[in-house]
Amino acid sequence: MLDAVLQHLRDDDANALERLKQVLAIPSVSTDPAYAGHVKRAADWYANALRECGLNVKVHPTGGHPIVLAHTDPARVRDGAPRVLFYGHYDVQPPDPLNLWQTPPFEPAVRDGKIYARGAVDDKGQVNLFTESLRAWNTVTKQKGEKFPAHVTVLIEGEEECGSAHLRPFLESHLDELRADFVLISDTSLWEPGDGSAVPSICYGLRGLQYFDVQLHGPSRDLHSGVYGGTLANPATILTQVLGRLFDKKHRVTIPGFYDDVVKLTPAEKRRWKKLGFQEAKFLGEVGVKVPFGEAGFDTLARRWARPSCDINGLYGGYGGPGAKTVIPSFAGAKVSFRLAPNQSCTKIAAAFRAWLESQNVHGCRWVISDLHGADPVLSATDSPWINAASRACESSVGRKPVLVREGATIPVCIDFKKLLGLDCLLIGFGRNDDCIHSPNEKFNLDGFDLGKRTHAALLAELAKV
Amino acid sequence: MLDAVLQHLRDDDANALERLKQVLAIPSVSTDPAYAGHVKRAADWYANALRECGLNVKVHPTGGHPIVLAHTDPARVRDGAPRVLFYGHYDVQPPDPLNLWQTPPFEPAVRDGKIYARGAVDDKGQVNLFTESLRAWNTVTKQKGEKFPAHVTVLIEGEEECGSAHLRPFLESHLDELRADFVLISDTSLWEPGDGSAVPSICYGLRGLQYFDVQLHGPSRDLHSGVYGGTLANPATILTQVLGRLFDKKHRVTIPGFYDDVVKLTPAEKRRWKKLGFQEAKFLGEVGVKVPFGEAGFDTLARRWARPSCDINGLYGGYGGPGAKTVIPSFAGAKVSFRLAPNQSCTKIAAAFRAWLESQNVHGCRWVISDLHGADPVLSATDSPWINAASRACESSVGRKPVLVREGATIPVCIDFKKLLGLDCLLIGFGRNDDCIHSPNEKFNLDGFDLGKRTHAALLAELAKV
């Protein structure tokens, strides 16, 4: 059956590209209310496409942009088949600055085997990998009087690029309808070690995030540094001293217990990561950095994926303009955030950081601490039936197993799926590092588009064997 | 003779107040080009007043606002008399915010024994202390066919509140005409220890200043903290670590040799300062600070006046707005300044700070260091004939010797007088701490106006005895 589906994908290739161009032409910029009509059109476009794939579709209004939810008809799915929940988003980032685009962002153009448009790869192009594979499965199974190899639910939201404010309440109120065995997401990239190659990867781990705004307040007003300098605690000075104590000489975070819960890298992971061929010098050199730096005892890949990190994201307070102003600021502040490694808890780290700050001698100054955001890390099993199915799917589509990777970033929706539905997310993406997501000239390599369609088609076939 | 002068001052009191109101009514705001005509009027007003005092006057145009320069006629000064150079300024700060003034800033109003107006005490009111004493001396000596007790040069500039850009070149090109034995300035306040009393003071020491903008640059652009967090040196983090090392546990600056040149407090100074009755809790409490803090081993007054200090005047870099942005900034910066104690050299400290920064391990980041301003400290002799004369003048006007104080701030014009003319400045002021200089409702207590006139008159008499 898969052979017939793949043949259909090949035969339908030009139409699939045409369909992608259609939806990329819709400027579904979610953050700007002026585009609300277009955002709605994009939702309707996907609702229609999913109907053409044989699914039952509903466009759910929310307090913001609509959520498209679609299901295969149970009568058309073989008995006892597994259930996959595909998540994607149809909204896009604003296209500005427009003058840097070679061709207009909402007039999709193919050049050198790449399709250029806002949303080409993030995420319309990657959503279409799955819908095109569904479309092929629908056509072929209908022709042959067969059934779908899996129960498929498709959830496509329209607010991913502006905070997903209405997604969590929607998940909470549709728990039954969203029941599945795992979540499938294509919003990431192929693994590129730095030598020019790009291979399929499955991401099984994400870091969490704990973000603080930390202010230290001192005198009741800004003071003349000549009159008061040397007589009282300058909050900017003391803030640098406290933050300077946040790391020890091994660049380890000094908050007591900070590393206690971190899951250690397994020997198997270490072995696998060594084989990834990651080129540290390339990774850092691309952003003008010659010297790797971080927690002692770990290499760059482990620091990125498996270890927590702490960054000062911003400093402010006093005079920061051009020239000199001889002021002792009444307060100074910093944005301080932690990327949390799997098994760390954002609430626990938040409490520990707060306690650590409170324990510092600030010579009469006062803290104003704001917890701005917390999200737990995620670590999925690497030997689940779903990962194994995806692995076999890659073998059949590319002739090799995918590499297993983690990500250093945080994907909040994965935590919601885990916490609300108890589901692991299988992240398998087909973008490239140079796709310019969120930037001018966003593109999707058409060989990735082809590979993604075939891999998703094969994955559905593999699910039938689970 | 002094008795007659003092009698004349008493008789002429109402006229002196009227004259002060006249000049306070001129909005000589130097920083705003829209007021240039008024600034010129204020210069002319002083030129005229000084002519009425019997001096030869010239209003010198500059690239900015004019400088008024006046001299006593040598034929009207007794042979061998000392030479005093009085320095003041006729320009004022902008009066904004206007709505906070009880009466309009340029409509001088007397309430409760105080005169309210912009410039009431800074510096028109205090310049008039000297011109009124000169006027009285001129009238009385003329009546009696006597001579002035000293050669007097008066220099009143119009750009003190906007940087004195044209003063230094003017001094350089008028060295001969400005030759004197010492400089006399009334632009400071009476000594108020904090118990409500206010006594005449002579300031003999000022701190210098060395001001830097210090930037640490890392990655070539702002980075995603999820993708890069933990793998490279974050310049904001490293900057706090370096600045955190700028002080040791005794809050002493750790730059090698930093304290080497500092003049030690003499036992005599320590004894005198103890007697000043300085109320530390009042001084700090007024700005909402309960805990004194500074270099170990020194009290607040010594930290303020006799010890160097280092302050972070501002922090910037990365994201400082509301909410969270998970960025690793490509650079971070700080404004760092030093108040220098007498005998420290701003060029030496600048070089030492630069070398110290360069010696820090910044893990591949790069410094961009800008030296924004340097001014050396000043320490005048406390037993000069001029200080002794001023001391006797106070004894005759108030019945007690003035206290000898230093200031923690920097008065660049004093360094210019020292370096270009080799002259010590005798700073004797009659303002109060609550005069609201540079703020709405600036005022000058009329008892200070009276005291100042009498003290300056007596000082001229005392100069005759030197």
Interface residues (C-beta under 8 A of the other chain):
Chain A: R207 L209 Y211 D213 G218 P219 S220 R221 L223 H224 S225 G226 V227 Y228 G229 G230 T231 L232 A233 N234 A236 T237 L239 T240 Q241 V242 L243 G244 R245 L246 F247 F283 L284 V287 G288 V289 K290 V291 P292 F293 G294 E295 T300 R303 R304 R307 P308 S309 C310 D311 I312 N313 G314 L315 Y316 G317 G318 Y319 G320 G323 A324 K325 T326 V327 I328 P329 A332 G333 A334 K335 S337 R339 H363 G364 L372 H373 E407 G408 A409 T410
Chain B: R207 L209 Y211 D213 G218 P219 S220 R221 L223 H224 S225 G226 V227 Y228 G229 G230 T231 L232 A233 N234 A236 T237 L239 T240 Q241 V242 L243 G244 R245 L246 F247 F283 L284 V287 G288 V289 K290 V291 P292 F293 G294 E295 T300 R303 R304 R307 P308 S309 C310 D311 I312 N313 G314 L315 Y316 G317 G318 Y319 G320 G323 A324 K325 T326 V327 I328 P329 A332 G333 A334 K335 S337 R339 H363 G364 L372 H373 E407 G408 A409 T410
